[in-house]
Amino acid sequence: MGVLRNRWGLRQGWRLGGWQHITRLGFPGKWVGWPQARVVVLGVILLSIVLSLSSYVPPLRAQTAPTPAPLFSGKTLRVGTRLIPPFVMQKDSWDLSGFSIDLWENLARELDLQSSFKVYPNVKELLTAVEKKQVDVGIAAITINSERAQRVDFSYPIFSGGLQIMVRHPRLERGTWSFGRDLISSALPKLLAVVFLIITAMAHLVWLIERFHHDPIISNAYFPGIFQALWWTATGLVGQADTVPKGVPAKLIALFWMFASVGLVTYFTAAFTTALTVQQLQGSIQGLADLPGHTVATTAGSTAAEFLQDRKIKVLERDNLDQVYAALMNRQADAVVFDSGVLAYHANHDGKNLVKLVGEVFKPEDYAIAVSPGNPLAKAIDVALLKLKEDGTYDLLYDKYFKQE
């Protein structure tokens, strides 16, 4: 049996054979028996586990915060609007409908809100009510611009459009007076001016040559000789000249003028007929460039009124669209300028075969919901509006009122 000293300096013997043996840990000169070694190893293992657990940081789990109750849930909001088909229409004293009304009802349902509507005569008074917090929101066809954005808060756009021109239907312009207006506004004045210049030039040529003949058909003096030459040239244009120049050069000019007058009269007749026909079919206003010199009707305080006034176009302002349409049909105005979607709806419904849209859409505009200044409802409306666009509700409402057949 061998003898070794343990870590405390005590002698310890070991038998050879069986399972007894000498175990050495990884410490120089430290020899211990197997039972003691097991305790040490177990302690080291436990210590490692404890240290590992103490340094373990569990991974962060996504915390789903409870969705707070809607800020305006259950409340009744004061909603201002104005009648402007197809955005807002009124069947009777209380029943409102239209694109803007349907959209708001879906938004209110999303936000768990109740609504109390108040109708204003025009957008100017509606925005004033929103600004002074007499109503919480305003919805109709309210155009966003920098001046209004300083007075009220706006939601995300609910509709994109622009301005367009509407005139009376050409078939309503028939009659004696309308024919006279067409003559004045057509190409007739220009054609007459061109013919007069040609006749005047030819008259001077005839007078200059014929005056040297010993027996001229016109006076040698410029006055009244030039007037006589003008009369001869004009009557010759229509084949009614009763005299013939005496000199050979003048006769050659007269022969030329006889053939030239045939072509000139033919061209004049064709050009005048074409211009007058186009004028009667189209009217004198075909686009924005034709508005100067005409009276244009629109609603008071609208962006259309501002646009026309900036361009020095005579504006006839009315409180509502019904009065604007009446001004056009009563010939108090020559055209109407307003939002393209509104005018298109009127032209296809109440104004069908009575009015006509002309020109392209100009001055692109976006409509939005106006919210009283500083009202946190604007953010909630934006979120609800995005949800309606994502789930297809907005597209269904748009197609209901604006989809082309």
Residue, then its C-alpha position, 0 to 999 in steps of 0.5 A: m500500500g502506498v502512502l501519500r499525504n492529503r491536502w491537510g498534510l495527513r497520511q492516507g494509505w491506499r490499497l492496490g486492486g479493487w476500485q480504490h485508486i489515486t485520483r489527481l485533480g488538475f492542481p499540482g501536488k494536490w492528491v485526493g481520493w475519489p470520493q473527495a474528488r467527486v465532491v469537488v467536481l460536483g461543486v465546480i459544476l454547480l458553481s458554473i451553473v449558478l454563474s451561467l444563470s446569474s448572467y442569463v438575460p431572457p430575450l425580450r418578448a414583443q409586448t402587445a400593449p392593450t389598445p386604448a379605448p377610442l378618445f372620442s368613443g361614444k361622443t356626439l360631434r357637431v358636423g358642419t356641411r353645405l349642399i353641393p351635389p354629389f358630395v352633399m345632397q338633401k332630400d328633405s329638411w333632415d335627410l342628407s346623402g352624398f359621397s361626403i356624407d356616406l364617407w363621414e358615416n363610415l368614419a364615424r362608425e370606425l371611431d364609434l362616434q355619433s354625429s349632429f349635422k348643421v348645413y351652411p349656405n357656402v364654404k366661407e361660412l362653413l370654414t368660419a364655423v369650424e375655425k370658431k369651433q362652432v362645429d367640430v368638423g366640416i365635410a363637403a367639397i372643401t378645397i385645401n389651400s395655404e390660406r385655409a390651412q392657417r385657419v383650420d386643420f385638415s385631414y388627409p385628402i378625401f377627393s382629388g379634382g380640379l376646376q372646369i368650365m360649364v356653358r349653356h348647351p349649344r342647342l339653347e343658343r339658336g334664334t335671331w339674337s344668338f345668330g347675330r352674336d355668332l356672326i360677331s364672335s365668329a371669323l366673319p370680321k376677320l374675313l371682311a377685313v381681308v376682303f376689304l384690304i384686297i379690294t382697296a389694293m385693287a382699287h388703287l391699282v386701277w386708279l393709278i393706271e386708268r387715270f392716265h387714259h384720255d377718257p378714263i372711267i374714273s376721275n383723275a383726282y384722288f378724291p373722288g377718283i379712289f371712291q369710284a375705283l373702289w365702287w368699280t372693284a367691289t361691283g366687279l367682285v360680284g360680277q356687277a360692274d357696269t363699265v369697262p376700263k378704257g386703257v389696255p393695261a387697265k383692261l388686263i387688270a380688269l380681266f385678271w380681277m374677273f377671274a380672281s374674284v370668282g376664287l375670292v368669293t368661293y373662298f370667302t363663302a366656304a370659310f365663313t360658312t365653316a366658321l359660323t357652323v363651328q361657332q354654332l356647334q361649339g359656342s364662343i367659350q371653349g377653354l380658359a383662354d376664352l373667358p376674358g371678356h365674359t361674365v363667369a358665375t361661381t360661388a362666393g368665397s370659393t377657390a374658383a372665385e379667387f382663381l378668376q379674380d386673380r386673372k381679372i376675369k369678371v366674376l358673378e358670385r352667388d351664395n350657392l350652386d343653385q343660384v349659380y346654375a340659374a344665373l347661367m340659364n338666365r343669361q346673367a353669366d356666360a359660363v360657370v367655373f367650379d369643381s369638375g366633379v360637381l359640374a360633371y354630376h350636374a351636367n349628367h343629371d339635372g342639367k342634362n341637355l341644358v349645359k355642357l362641359v368644355g375645355e380641360v380640367f385645370k388648377p388641380e385641387d384636393y378636398a379634405i375634412a376641416v377640423s377645428p384648430g388643435n383638435p386631436l380628432a384630426k389624427a384619428i380621422d386620418v387613421a380611420l380614413l386610411k383603414l377605409k382605403e385599405d379595406g376597399t370601402y372608399d373605392l366602393l363609395y367613389d364608384k357609387y358617385f363618380k364611376q363613368e357608365 
